């Protein structure tokens, strides 16, 4: 298959976009795909923290500044996903250099996921321009959805395909915007509903994606479904035993 370069955008900070990116990339790697996750959030880089990689001496910033090769900056997680972290510093993102650096390293990569910054500024535009497709992430709340709509409009202006909307931190509360209203606003298919769950927060604390920390939990199963939909496939039908395991996992303590 050709390498698919997907930027993950939200328009608003705090909706769990980086968490979704880290878990989606890990799940795709678990499904035997060669995956690279790039931290495109230069002014608030934290993708490496989701994988317990710690401080990186060589980062994407060094690569884009011509001070290092991309192979020097990439780390490998235990699940097989490759991670290219950025440094936490102000950086004027250069879309042309970012795209060029990715292409140089693609090789036989199946998926490249770019975790963009929040908002619709230069960093986000650089991430979208470096990609071919865009995945929107939002919480089911009006401010986040409105900002996601702005990110979608930017993707359309840059002539990128929008894969759909992944709803994160879903609590199934009446205060959340209803699906019909979300579709009317965003005009995109809702391709994932990832619950607000303690296992996700525990995984972040342990610096381990929930799909590897608690692989049979509700959030992990929803991310697995998202991975299949990203690939254009129907998610697997889970039998009674798998649903019972999911319920048992819901009550497991940290």
VEXFI-409990 format. One record per residue (C-alpha): residue number from 1; residue in three letters; y, x, z. Coordinates in Angstrom, 1 decimal, decimal comma. Example, Ala and Ser with C-alpha at 12.3 -4.5 7.8 and 13.67 -1.06 7.14 Angstrom:
<sites>
<site><nr>1</nr><rest>ala</rest><c2>-4,5</c2><c1>12,3</c1><c3>7,8</c3></site>
<site><nr>2</nr><rest>ser</rest><c2>-1,1</c2><c1>13,7</c1><c3>7,1</c3></site>
</sites>
This chain:
<sites>
<site><nr>1</nr><rest>unk</rest><c2>0,0</c2><c1>0,0</c1><c3>0,0</c3></site>
<site><nr>2</nr><rest>unk</rest><c2>3,6</c2><c1>1,0</c1><c3>-0,5</c3></site>
<site><nr>3</nr><rest>unk</rest><c2>5,6</c2><c1>2,0</c1><c3>2,5</c3></site>
<site><nr>4</nr><rest>unk</rest><c2>7,5</c2><c1>-0,9</c1><c3>4,0</c3></site>
<site><nr>5</nr><rest>unk</rest><c2>10,7</c2><c1>0,0</c1><c3>5,7</c3></site>
<site><nr>6</nr><rest>unk</rest><c2>11,9</c2><c1>-2,7</c1><c3>8,0</c3></site>
<site><nr>7</nr><rest>unk</rest><c2>15,0</c2><c1>-2,7</c1><c3>10,1</c3></site>
<site><nr>8</nr><rest>unk</rest><c2>14,9</c2><c1>-4,8</c1><c3>13,3</c3></site>
<site><nr>9</nr><rest>unk</rest><c2>18,3</c2><c1>-6,4</c1><c3>14,1</c3></site>
<site><nr>10</nr><rest>unk</rest><c2>19,6</c2><c1>-8,8</c1><c3>16,6</c3></site>
<site><nr>11</nr><rest>unk</rest><c2>23,4</c2><c1>-9,0</c1><c3>16,4</c3></site>
<site><nr>12</nr><rest>unk</rest><c2>23,5</c2><c1>-9,2</c1><c3>20,2</c3></site>
<site><nr>13</nr><rest>unk</rest><c2>22,5</c2><c1>-6,7</c1><c3>22,8</c3></site>
<site><nr>14</nr><rest>unk</rest><c2>20,1</c2><c1>-7,6</c1><c3>25,7</c3></site>
<site><nr>15</nr><rest>unk</rest><c2>17,7</c2><c1>-9,8</c1><c3>23,7</c3></site>
<site><nr>16</nr><rest>unk</rest><c2>14,8</c2><c1>-7,4</c1><c3>23,8</c3></site>
<site><nr>17</nr><rest>unk</rest><c2>15,0</c2><c1>-6,1</c1><c3>20,2</c3></site>
<site><nr>18</nr><rest>unk</rest><c2>13,9</c2><c1>-2,6</c1><c3>21,2</c3></site>
<site><nr>19</nr><rest>unk</rest><c2>11,0</c2><c1>-4,0</c1><c3>23,2</c3></site>
<site><nr>20</nr><rest>unk</rest><c2>9,9</c2><c1>-6,1</c1><c3>20,2</c3></site>
<site><nr>21</nr><rest>unk</rest><c2>10,2</c2><c1>-3,1</c1><c3>17,9</c3></site>
<site><nr>22</nr><rest>unk</rest><c2>8,2</c2><c1>-0,8</c1><c3>20,2</c3></site>
<site><nr>23</nr><rest>unk</rest><c2>5,4</c2><c1>-3,4</c1><c3>20,6</c3></site>
<site><nr>24</nr><rest>unk</rest><c2>5,3</c2><c1>-4,5</c1><c3>17,0</c3></site>
<site><nr>25</nr><rest>unk</rest><c2>5,0</c2><c1>-0,9</c1><c3>15,9</c3></site>
<site><nr>26</nr><rest>unk</rest><c2>2,3</c2><c1>-0,2</c1><c3>18,4</c3></site>
<site><nr>27</nr><rest>unk</rest><c2>0,4</c2><c1>-3,3</c1><c3>17,4</c3></site>
<site><nr>28</nr><rest>unk</rest><c2>0,5</c2><c1>-2,4</c1><c3>13,7</c3></site>
<site><nr>29</nr><rest>unk</rest><c2>-0,8</c2><c1>1,1</c1><c3>14,7</c3></site>
<site><nr>30</nr><rest>unk</rest><c2>-3,6</c2><c1>-0,6</c1><c3>16,6</c3></site>
<site><nr>31</nr><rest>unk</rest><c2>-4,5</c2><c1>-2,5</c1><c3>13,4</c3></site>
<site><nr>32</nr><rest>unk</rest><c2>-5,1</c2><c1>0,9</c1><c3>11,7</c3></site>
<site><nr>33</nr><rest>unk</rest><c2>-1,7</c2><c1>1,2</c1><c3>10,0</c3></site>
<site><nr>34</nr><rest>unk</rest><c2>0,2</c2><c1>4,4</c1><c3>9,9</c3></site>
<site><nr>35</nr><rest>unk</rest><c2>3,5</c2><c1>3,5</c1><c3>11,6</c3></site>
<site><nr>36</nr><rest>unk</rest><c2>6,8</c2><c1>5,4</c1><c3>12,2</c3></site>
<site><nr>37</nr><rest>unk</rest><c2>9,4</c2><c1>3,9</c1><c3>14,6</c3></site>
<site><nr>38</nr><rest>unk</rest><c2>12,9</c2><c1>5,3</c1><c3>14,2</c3></site>
<site><nr>39</nr><rest>unk</rest><c2>15,6</c2><c1>4,9</c1><c3>16,8</c3></site>
<site><nr>40</nr><rest>unk</rest><c2>18,6</c2><c1>3,9</c1><c3>14,7</c3></site>
<site><nr>41</nr><rest>unk</rest><c2>20,7</c2><c1>3,0</c1><c3>17,8</c3></site>
<site><nr>42</nr><rest>unk</rest><c2>22,7</c2><c1>6,3</c1><c3>18,0</c3></site>
<site><nr>43</nr><rest>unk</rest><c2>25,2</c2><c1>5,2</c1><c3>20,6</c3></site>
<site><nr>44</nr><rest>unk</rest><c2>22,5</c2><c1>3,6</c1><c3>22,9</c3></site>
<site><nr>45</nr><rest>unk</rest><c2>19,2</c2><c1>5,3</c1><c3>22,1</c3></site>
<site><nr>46</nr><rest>unk</rest><c2>16,3</c2><c1>4,3</c1><c3>24,3</c3></site>
<site><nr>47</nr><rest>unk</rest><c2>13,2</c2><c1>3,7</c1><c3>22,1</c3></site>
<site><nr>48</nr><rest>unk</rest><c2>11,6</c2><c1>6,9</c1><c3>23,5</c3></site>
<site><nr>49</nr><rest>unk</rest><c2>11,8</c2><c1>5,4</c1><c3>27,0</c3></site>
<site><nr>50</nr><rest>unk</rest><c2>9,5</c2><c1>2,6</c1><c3>26,0</c3></site>
<site><nr>51</nr><rest>unk</rest><c2>6,8</c2><c1>5,2</c1><c3>25,2</c3></site>
<site><nr>52</nr><rest>unk</rest><c2>7,3</c2><c1>7,5</c1><c3>28,1</c3></site>
<site><nr>53</nr><rest>unk</rest><c2>8,4</c2><c1>10,4</c1><c3>25,8</c3></site>
<site><nr>54</nr><rest>unk</rest><c2>11,1</c2><c1>11,7</c1><c3>28,1</c3></site>
<site><nr>55</nr><rest>unk</rest><c2>13,9</c2><c1>13,9</c1><c3>26,9</c3></site>
<site><nr>56</nr><rest>unk</rest><c2>13,5</c2><c1>15,2</c1><c3>23,4</c3></site>
<site><nr>57</nr><rest>unk</rest><c2>14,9</c2><c1>18,6</c1><c3>22,5</c3></site>
<site><nr>58</nr><rest>unk</rest><c2>15,0</c2><c1>17,7</c1><c3>18,8</c3></site>
<site><nr>59</nr><rest>unk</rest><c2>16,2</c2><c1>14,2</c1><c3>17,8</c3></site>
<site><nr>60</nr><rest>unk</rest><c2>17,1</c2><c1>12,2</c1><c3>14,7</c3></site>
<site><nr>61</nr><rest>unk</rest><c2>20,7</c2><c1>13,3</c1><c3>15,2</c3></site>
<site><nr>62</nr><rest>unk</rest><c2>19,7</c2><c1>16,9</c1><c3>14,6</c3></site>
<site><nr>63</nr><rest>unk</rest><c2>17,9</c2><c1>15,9</c1><c3>11,5</c3></site>
<site><nr>64</nr><rest>unk</rest><c2>20,8</c2><c1>14,0</c1><c3>10,0</c3></site>
<site><nr>65</nr><rest>unk</rest><c2>23,1</c2><c1>16,9</c1><c3>10,9</c3></site>
<site><nr>66</nr><rest>unk</rest><c2>20,9</c2><c1>19,3</c1><c3>9,0</c3></site>
<site><nr>67</nr><rest>unk</rest><c2>19,9</c2><c1>21,2</c1><c3>12,1</c3></site>
<site><nr>68</nr><rest>unk</rest><c2>16,2</c2><c1>20,4</c1><c3>12,1</c3></site>
<site><nr>69</nr><rest>unk</rest><c2>13,4</c2><c1>19,1</c1><c3>9,9</c3></site>
<site><nr>70</nr><rest>unk</rest><c2>12,2</c2><c1>15,5</c1><c3>10,5</c3></site>
<site><nr>71</nr><rest>unk</rest><c2>8,8</c2><c1>16,8</c1><c3>11,4</c3></site>
<site><nr>72</nr><rest>unk</rest><c2>10,3</c2><c1>18,7</c1><c3>14,4</c3></site>
<site><nr>73</nr><rest>unk</rest><c2>11,7</c2><c1>15,5</c1><c3>15,8</c3></site>
<site><nr>74</nr><rest>unk</rest><c2>8,8</c2><c1>13,1</c1><c3>15,5</c3></site>
<site><nr>75</nr><rest>unk</rest><c2>6,5</c2><c1>12,5</c1><c3>18,5</c3></site>
<site><nr>76</nr><rest>unk</rest><c2>3,1</c2><c1>10,8</c1><c3>18,5</c3></site>
<site><nr>77</nr><rest>unk</rest><c2>2,2</c2><c1>8,1</c1><c3>21,1</c3></site>
<site><nr>78</nr><rest>unk</rest><c2>-1,3</c2><c1>7,7</c1><c3>22,4</c3></site>
<site><nr>79</nr><rest>unk</rest><c2>-1,8</c2><c1>4,5</c1><c3>20,4</c3></site>
<site><nr>80</nr><rest>unk</rest><c2>-1,2</c2><c1>6,5</c1><c3>17,2</c3></site>
<site><nr>81</nr><rest>unk</rest><c2>2,3</c2><c1>5,3</c1><c3>16,4</c3></site>
<site><nr>82</nr><rest>unk</rest><c2>4,9</c2><c1>8,0</c1><c3>15,5</c3></site>
<site><nr>83</nr><rest>unk</rest><c2>8,3</c2><c1>7,9</c1><c3>17,2</c3></site>
<site><nr>84</nr><rest>unk</rest><c2>11,5</c2><c1>9,4</c1><c3>15,9</c3></site>
<site><nr>85</nr><rest>unk</rest><c2>14,1</c2><c1>9,2</c1><c3>18,8</c3></site>
<site><nr>86</nr><rest>unk</rest><c2>17,8</c2><c1>9,6</c1><c3>18,7</c3></site>
<site><nr>87</nr><rest>unk</rest><c2>20,2</c2><c1>11,2</c1><c3>21,2</c3></site>
<site><nr>88</nr><rest>unk</rest><c2>22,5</c2><c1>9,2</c1><c3>23,4</c3></site>
<site><nr>89</nr><rest>unk</rest><c2>25,8</c2><c1>10,3</c1><c3>22,0</c3></site>
<site><nr>90</nr><rest>unk</rest><c2>28,5</c2><c1>8,9</c1><c3>19,7</c3></site>
<site><nr>91</nr><rest>unk</rest><c2>27,5</c2><c1>9,3</c1><c3>16,1</c3></site>
<site><nr>92</nr><rest>unk</rest><c2>28,9</c2><c1>8,2</c1><c3>12,8</c3></site>
<site><nr>93</nr><rest>unk</rest><c2>25,7</c2><c1>7,0</c1><c3>11,2</c3></site>
<site><nr>94</nr><rest>unk</rest><c2>25,3</c2><c1>8,0</c1><c3>7,6</c3></site>
<site><nr>95</nr><rest>unk</rest><c2>23,1</c2><c1>5,5</c1><c3>5,7</c3></site>
<site><nr>96</nr><rest>unk</rest><c2>22,5</c2><c1>7,8</c1><c3>2,7</c3></site>
<site><nr>97</nr><rest>unk</rest><c2>21,3</c2><c1>10,7</c1><c3>5,0</c3></site>
<site><nr>98</nr><rest>unk</rest><c2>19,1</c2><c1>8,3</c1><c3>7,0</c3></site>
<site><nr>99</nr><rest>unk</rest><c2>17,4</c2><c1>6,9</c1><c3>3,9</c3></site>
<site><nr>100</nr><rest>unk</rest><c2>17,0</c2><c1>10,4</c1><c3>2,5</c3></site>
<site><nr>101</nr><rest>unk</rest><c2>15,4</c2><c1>11,7</c1><c3>5,7</c3></site>
<site><nr>102</nr><rest>unk</rest><c2>13,0</c2><c1>8,8</c1><c3>5,8</c3></site>
<site><nr>103</nr><rest>unk</rest><c2>11,9</c2><c1>9,1</c1><c3>2,2</c3></site>
<site><nr>104</nr><rest>unk</rest><c2>11,3</c2><c1>12,9</c1><c3>2,8</c3></site>
<site><nr>105</nr><rest>unk</rest><c2>8,8</c2><c1>12,1</c1><c3>5,6</c3></site>
<site><nr>106</nr><rest>unk</rest><c2>7,2</c2><c1>8,9</c1><c3>4,3</c3></site>
<site><nr>107</nr><rest>unk</rest><c2>4,0</c2><c1>10,4</c1><c3>3,0</c3></site>
<site><nr>108</nr><rest>unk</rest><c2>1,3</c2><c1>7,8</c1><c3>3,5</c3></site>
<site><nr>109</nr><rest>unk</rest><c2>3,2</c2><c1>5,8</c1><c3>6,1</c3></site>
<site><nr>110</nr><rest>unk</rest><c2>2,4</c2><c1>2,1</c1><c3>5,9</c3></site>
<site><nr>111</nr><rest>unk</rest><c2>5,3</c2><c1>0,8</c1><c3>8,0</c3></site>
<site><nr>112</nr><rest>unk</rest><c2>8,6</c2><c1>2,3</c1><c3>9,1</c3></site>
<site><nr>113</nr><rest>unk</rest><c2>10,5</c2><c1>0,3</c1><c3>11,7</c3></site>
<site><nr>114</nr><rest>unk</rest><c2>14,1</c2><c1>1,0</c1><c3>12,4</c3></site>
<site><nr>115</nr><rest>unk</rest><c2>15,4</c2><c1>-0,1</c1><c3>15,7</c3></site>
<site><nr>116</nr><rest>unk</rest><c2>19,1</c2><c1>-0,8</c1><c3>15,0</c3></site>
<site><nr>117</nr><rest>unk</rest><c2>22,0</c2><c1>-1,0</c1><c3>17,4</c3></site>
<site><nr>118</nr><rest>unk</rest><c2>23,4</c2><c1>-4,3</c1><c3>18,6</c3></site>
<site><nr>119</nr><rest>unk</rest><c2>26,3</c2><c1>-6,0</c1><c3>16,7</c3></site>
<site><nr>120</nr><rest>unk</rest><c2>27,1</c2><c1>-5,7</c1><c3>13,0</c3></site>
<site><nr>121</nr><rest>unk</rest><c2>28,9</c2><c1>-2,4</c1><c3>13,0</c3></site>
<site><nr>122</nr><rest>unk</rest><c2>28,4</c2><c1>0,9</c1><c3>11,1</c3></site>
<site><nr>123</nr><rest>unk</rest><c2>25,2</c2><c1>1,8</c1><c3>12,9</c3></site>
<site><nr>124</nr><rest>unk</rest><c2>23,6</c2><c1>-1,5</c1><c3>12,1</c3></site>
<site><nr>125</nr><rest>unk</rest><c2>24,7</c2><c1>-1,4</c1><c3>8,5</c3></site>
<site><nr>126</nr><rest>unk</rest><c2>23,3</c2><c1>2,1</c1><c3>8,2</c3></site>
<site><nr>127</nr><rest>unk</rest><c2>19,9</c2><c1>0,9</c1><c3>9,5</c3></site>
<site><nr>128</nr><rest>unk</rest><c2>19,8</c2><c1>-2,1</c1><c3>7,2</c3></site>
<site><nr>129</nr><rest>unk</rest><c2>20,8</c2><c1>0,0</c1><c3>4,2</c3></site>
<site><nr>130</nr><rest>unk</rest><c2>18,0</c2><c1>2,5</c1><c3>5,0</c3></site>
<site><nr>131</nr><rest>unk</rest><c2>15,5</c2><c1>-0,4</c1><c3>5,0</c3></site>
<site><nr>132</nr><rest>unk</rest><c2>14,1</c2><c1>-2,7</c1><c3>2,4</c3></site>
<site><nr>133</nr><rest>unk</rest><c2>13,4</c2><c1>-5,7</c1><c3>4,7</c3></site>
<site><nr>134</nr><rest>unk</rest><c2>15,0</c2><c1>-7,1</c1><c3>7,9</c3></site>
<site><nr>135</nr><rest>unk</rest><c2>13,4</c2><c1>-8,7</c1><c3>10,9</c3></site>
<site><nr>136</nr><rest>unk</rest><c2>15,8</c2><c1>-10,8</c1><c3>13,1</c3></site>
<site><nr>137</nr><rest>unk</rest><c2>15,3</c2><c1>-10,9</c1><c3>16,9</c3></site>
<site><nr>138</nr><rest>unk</rest><c2>17,0</c2><c1>-13,4</c1><c3>19,2</c3></site>
<site><nr>139</nr><rest>unk</rest><c2>16,6</c2><c1>-15,2</c1><c3>22,4</c3></site>
<site><nr>140</nr><rest>unk</rest><c2>16,6</c2><c1>-19,0</c1><c3>22,0</c3></site>
<site><nr>141</nr><rest>unk</rest><c2>20,2</c2><c1>-19,3</c1><c3>23,4</c3></site>
<site><nr>142</nr><rest>unk</rest><c2>23,2</c2><c1>-20,2</c1><c3>21,3</c3></site>
<site><nr>143</nr><rest>unk</rest><c2>25,3</c2><c1>-17,0</c1><c3>21,8</c3></site>
<site><nr>144</nr><rest>unk</rest><c2>22,4</c2><c1>-14,8</c1><c3>20,8</c3></site>
<site><nr>145</nr><rest>unk</rest><c2>21,5</c2><c1>-17,0</c1><c3>17,8</c3></site>
<site><nr>146</nr><rest>unk</rest><c2>25,1</c2><c1>-17,1</c1><c3>16,6</c3></site>
<site><nr>147</nr><rest>unk</rest><c2>25,1</c2><c1>-13,3</c1><c3>16,6</c3></site>
<site><nr>148</nr><rest>unk</rest><c2>21,7</c2><c1>-13,2</c1><c3>14,9</c3></site>
<site><nr>149</nr><rest>unk</rest><c2>23,2</c2><c1>-15,3</c1><c3>12,1</c3></site>
<site><nr>150</nr><rest>unk</rest><c2>26,0</c2><c1>-12,7</c1><c3>11,7</c3></site>
<site><nr>151</nr><rest>unk</rest><c2>23,3</c2><c1>-10,0</c1><c3>11,4</c3></site>
<site><nr>152</nr><rest>unk</rest><c2>21,5</c2><c1>-12,1</c1><c3>8,8</c3></site>
<site><nr>153</nr><rest>unk</rest><c2>24,7</c2><c1>-12,5</c1><c3>6,8</c3></site>
<site><nr>154</nr><rest>unk</rest><c2>25,1</c2><c1>-8,7</c1><c3>6,8</c3></site>
<site><nr>155</nr><rest>unk</rest><c2>21,6</c2><c1>-8,3</c1><c3>5,6</c3></site>
<site><nr>156</nr><rest>unk</rest><c2>22,2</c2><c1>-10,7</c1><c3>2,8</c3></site>
<site><nr>157</nr><rest>unk</rest><c2>25,4</c2><c1>-9,0</c1><c3>1,8</c3></site>
<site><nr>158</nr><rest>unk</rest><c2>23,4</c2><c1>-5,7</c1><c3>1,5</c3></site>
<site><nr>159</nr><rest>unk</rest><c2>20,8</c2><c1>-7,6</c1><c3>-0,6</c3></site>
<site><nr>160</nr><rest>unk</rest><c2>17,9</c2><c1>-7,1</c1><c3>1,8</c3></site>
<site><nr>161</nr><rest>unk</rest><c2>15,0</c2><c1>-9,5</c1><c3>2,3</c3></site>
<site><nr>162</nr><rest>unk</rest><c2>14,9</c2><c1>-11,3</c1><c3>5,6</c3></site>
<site><nr>163</nr><rest>unk</rest><c2>11,4</c2><c1>-11,6</c1><c3>6,9</c3></site>
<site><nr>164</nr><rest>unk</rest><c2>12,2</c2><c1>-14,3</c1><c3>9,5</c3></site>
<site><nr>165</nr><rest>unk</rest><c2>13,2</c2><c1>-14,8</c1><c3>13,1</c3></site>
<site><nr>166</nr><rest>unk</rest><c2>11,3</c2><c1>-13,5</c1><c3>16,1</c3></site>
<site><nr>167</nr><rest>unk</rest><c2>12,3</c2><c1>-15,5</c1><c3>19,2</c3></site>
<site><nr>168</nr><rest>unk</rest><c2>12,0</c2><c1>-13,3</c1><c3>22,3</c3></site>
<site><nr>169</nr><rest>unk</rest><c2>12,1</c2><c1>-14,1</c1><c3>26,1</c3></site>
<site><nr>170</nr><rest>unk</rest><c2>11,0</c2><c1>-17,7</c1><c3>25,5</c3></site>
<site><nr>171</nr><rest>unk</rest><c2>10,8</c2><c1>-19,6</c1><c3>28,8</c3></site>
<site><nr>172</nr><rest>unk</rest><c2>10,1</c2><c1>-23,1</c1><c3>27,4</c3></site>
<site><nr>173</nr><rest>unk</rest><c2>13,1</c2><c1>-24,5</c1><c3>29,3</c3></site>
<site><nr>174</nr><rest>unk</rest><c2>15,1</c2><c1>-27,5</c1><c3>28,3</c3></site>
<site><nr>175</nr><rest>unk</rest><c2>18,3</c2><c1>-25,4</c1><c3>28,2</c3></site>
<site><nr>176</nr><rest>unk</rest><c2>16,9</c2><c1>-23,4</c1><c3>25,3</c3></site>
<site><nr>177</nr><rest>unk</rest><c2>18,0</c2><c1>-24,3</c1><c3>21,8</c3></site>
<site><nr>178</nr><rest>unk</rest><c2>15,3</c2><c1>-26,5</c1><c3>20,1</c3></site>
<site><nr>179</nr><rest>unk</rest><c2>13,4</c2><c1>-25,2</c1><c3>17,0</c3></site>
<site><nr>180</nr><rest>unk</rest><c2>14,9</c2><c1>-27,7</c1><c3>14,7</c3></site>
<site><nr>181</nr><rest>unk</rest><c2>18,4</c2><c1>-26,7</c1><c3>15,6</c3></site>
<site><nr>182</nr><rest>unk</rest><c2>17,5</c2><c1>-23,0</c1><c3>15,4</c3></site>
<site><nr>183</nr><rest>unk</rest><c2>16,2</c2><c1>-23,5</c1><c3>11,8</c3></site>
<site><nr>184</nr><rest>unk</rest><c2>19,3</c2><c1>-25,5</c1><c3>10,9</c3></site>
<site><nr>185</nr><rest>unk</rest><c2>21,5</c2><c1>-22,7</c1><c3>12,2</c3></site>
<site><nr>186</nr><rest>unk</rest><c2>19,7</c2><c1>-19,6</c1><c3>11,0</c3></site>
<site><nr>187</nr><rest>unk</rest><c2>17,9</c2><c1>-21,1</c1><c3>8,0</c3></site>
<site><nr>188</nr><rest>unk</rest><c2>14,9</c2><c1>-18,8</c1><c3>8,4</c3></site>
<site><nr>189</nr><rest>unk</rest><c2>11,4</c2><c1>-19,3</c1><c3>9,5</c3></site>
<site><nr>190</nr><rest>unk</rest><c2>10,6</c2><c1>-18,7</c1><c3>13,2</c3></site>
<site><nr>191</nr><rest>unk</rest><c2>7,7</c2><c1>-16,2</c1><c3>12,8</c3></site>
<site><nr>192</nr><rest>unk</rest><c2>7,1</c2><c1>-15,4</c1><c3>16,5</c3></site>
<site><nr>193</nr><rest>unk</rest><c2>7,7</c2><c1>-16,8</c1><c3>20,0</c3></site>
<site><nr>194</nr><rest>unk</rest><c2>7,3</c2><c1>-14,1</c1><c3>22,5</c3></site>
<site><nr>195</nr><rest>unk</rest><c2>7,3</c2><c1>-15,4</c1><c3>26,1</c3></site>
<site><nr>196</nr><rest>unk</rest><c2>9,5</c2><c1>-14,0</c1><c3>28,9</c3></site>
<site><nr>197</nr><rest>unk</rest><c2>6,7</c2><c1>-12,5</c1><c3>31,0</c3></site>
<site><nr>198</nr><rest>unk</rest><c2>6,2</c2><c1>-10,2</c1><c3>33,9</c3></site>
<site><nr>199</nr><rest>unk</rest><c2>3,7</c2><c1>-8,1</c1><c3>32,0</c3></site>
<site><nr>200</nr><rest>unk</rest><c2>6,5</c2><c1>-7,2</c1><c3>29,5</c3></site>
<site><nr>201</nr><rest>unk</rest><c2>8,7</c2><c1>-6,1</c1><c3>32,3</c3></site>
<site><nr>202</nr><rest>unk</rest><c2>5,9</c2><c1>-4,2</c1><c3>34,0</c3></site>
<site><nr>203</nr><rest>unk</rest><c2>5,2</c2><c1>-2,4</c1><c3>30,7</c3></site>
<site><nr>204</nr><rest>unk</rest><c2>8,8</c2><c1>-1,3</c1><c3>30,4</c3></site>
<site><nr>205</nr><rest>unk</rest><c2>8,8</c2><c1>0,0</c1><c3>34,0</c3></site>
<site><nr>206</nr><rest>unk</rest><c2>5,6</c2><c1>1,9</c1><c3>33,3</c3></site>
<site><nr>207</nr><rest>unk</rest><c2>7,1</c2><c1>3,1</c1><c3>29,9</c3></site>
<site><nr>208</nr><rest>unk</rest><c2>4,1</c2><c1>1,6</c1><c3>28,1</c3></site>
<site><nr>209</nr><rest>unk</rest><c2>4,2</c2><c1>-1,2</c1><c3>25,4</c3></site>
<site><nr>210</nr><rest>unk</rest><c2>2,7</c2><c1>-4,4</c1><c3>26,7</c3></site>
<site><nr>211</nr><rest>unk</rest><c2>0,3</c2><c1>-4,6</c1><c3>23,8</c3></site>
<site><nr>212</nr><rest>unk</rest><c2>-1,4</c2><c1>-1,4</c1><c3>25,1</c3></site>
<site><nr>213</nr><rest>unk</rest><c2>-0,7</c2><c1>-2,1</c1><c3>28,8</c3></site>
<site><nr>214</nr><rest>unk</rest><c2>-2,1</c2><c1>-5,7</c1><c3>28,8</c3></site>
<site><nr>215</nr><rest>unk</rest><c2>-3,6</c2><c1>-6,2</c1><c3>25,3</c3></site>
<site><nr>216</nr><rest>unk</rest><c2>-5,0</c2><c1>-9,7</c1><c3>26,0</c3></site>
<site><nr>217</nr><rest>unk</rest><c2>-1,9</c2><c1>-11,2</c1><c3>27,7</c3></site>
<site><nr>218</nr><rest>unk</rest><c2>0,2</c2><c1>-14,0</c1><c3>26,2</c3></site>
<site><nr>219</nr><rest>unk</rest><c2>3,0</c2><c1>-11,7</c1><c3>25,0</c3></site>
<site><nr>220</nr><rest>unk</rest><c2>0,6</c2><c1>-9,2</c1><c3>23,5</c3></site>
<site><nr>221</nr><rest>unk</rest><c2>-1,2</c2><c1>-12,0</c1><c3>21,6</c3></site>
<site><nr>222</nr><rest>unk</rest><c2>2,1</c2><c1>-13,4</c1><c3>20,3</c3></site>
<site><nr>223</nr><rest>unk</rest><c2>3,1</c2><c1>-9,9</c1><c3>19,1</c3></site>
<site><nr>224</nr><rest>unk</rest><c2>-0,3</c2><c1>-9,5</c1><c3>17,4</c3></site>
<site><nr>225</nr><rest>unk</rest><c2>0,4</c2><c1>-12,8</c1><c3>15,6</c3></site>
<site><nr>226</nr><rest>unk</rest><c2>3,8</c2><c1>-11,4</c1><c3>14,6</c3></site>
<site><nr>227</nr><rest>unk</rest><c2>2,2</c2><c1>-8,3</c1><c3>13,1</c3></site>
<site><nr>228</nr><rest>unk</rest><c2>-0,2</c2><c1>-10,4</c1><c3>11,0</c3></site>
<site><nr>229</nr><rest>unk</rest><c2>2,7</c2><c1>-12,6</c1><c3>9,8</c3></site>
<site><nr>230</nr><rest>unk</rest><c2>4,7</c2><c1>-9,4</c1><c3>8,9</c3></site>
<site><nr>231</nr><rest>unk</rest><c2>1,8</c2><c1>-8,4</c1><c3>6,7</c3></site>
<site><nr>232</nr><rest>unk</rest><c2>1,7</c2><c1>-11,9</c1><c3>5,1</c3></site>
<site><nr>233</nr><rest>unk</rest><c2>-1,5</c2><c1>-12,9</c1><c3>6,8</c3></site>
<site><nr>234</nr><rest>unk</rest><c2>-2,5</c2><c1>-15,8</c1><c3>9,0</c3></site>
<site><nr>235</nr><rest>unk</rest><c2>-2,9</c2><c1>-14,8</c1><c3>12,7</c3></site>
<site><nr>236</nr><rest>unk</rest><c2>-6,5</c2><c1>-14,9</c1><c3>14,0</c3></site>
<site><nr>237</nr><rest>unk</rest><c2>-7,8</c2><c1>-18,1</c1><c3>15,6</c3></site>
<site><nr>238</nr><rest>unk</rest><c2>-8,6</c2><c1>-17,4</c1><c3>19,2</c3></site>
<site><nr>239</nr><rest>unk</rest><c2>-11,6</c2><c1>-19,0</c1><c3>20,7</c3></site>
<site><nr>240</nr><rest>unk</rest><c2>-12,0</c2><c1>-20,6</c1><c3>24,2</c3></site>
<site><nr>241</nr><rest>unk</rest><c2>-13,1</c2><c1>-17,3</c1><c3>25,8</c3></site>
<site><nr>242</nr><rest>unk</rest><c2>-10,0</c2><c1>-15,4</c1><c3>24,4</c3></site>
<site><nr>243</nr><rest>unk</rest><c2>-7,7</c2><c1>-18,2</c1><c3>25,6</c3></site>
<site><nr>244</nr><rest>unk</rest><c2>-9,3</c2><c1>-18,1</c1><c3>29,0</c3></site>
<site><nr>245</nr><rest>unk</rest><c2>-8,8</c2><c1>-14,3</c1><c3>29,2</c3></site>
<site><nr>246</nr><rest>unk</rest><c2>-5,2</c2><c1>-14,9</c1><c3>28,3</c3></site>
<site><nr>247</nr><rest>unk</rest><c2>-4,8</c2><c1>-17,3</c1><c3>31,1</c3></site>
<site><nr>248</nr><rest>unk</rest><c2>-6,5</c2><c1>-15,0</c1><c3>33,6</c3></site>
<site><nr>249</nr><rest>unk</rest><c2>-4,1</c2><c1>-12,2</c1><c3>32,5</c3></site>
<site><nr>250</nr><rest>unk</rest><c2>-1,2</c2><c1>-14,5</c1><c3>33,2</c3></site>
<site><nr>251</nr><rest>unk</rest><c2>-2,1</c2><c1>-14,4</c1><c3>36,9</c3></site>
<site><nr>252</nr><rest>unk</rest><c2>-3,0</c2><c1>-10,7</c1><c3>37,2</c3></site>
<site><nr>253</nr><rest>unk</rest><c2>-0,6</c2><c1>-8,9</c1><c3>39,6</c3></site>
<site><nr>254</nr><rest>unk</rest><c2>1,2</c2><c1>-5,6</c1><c3>38,9</c3></site>
</sites>
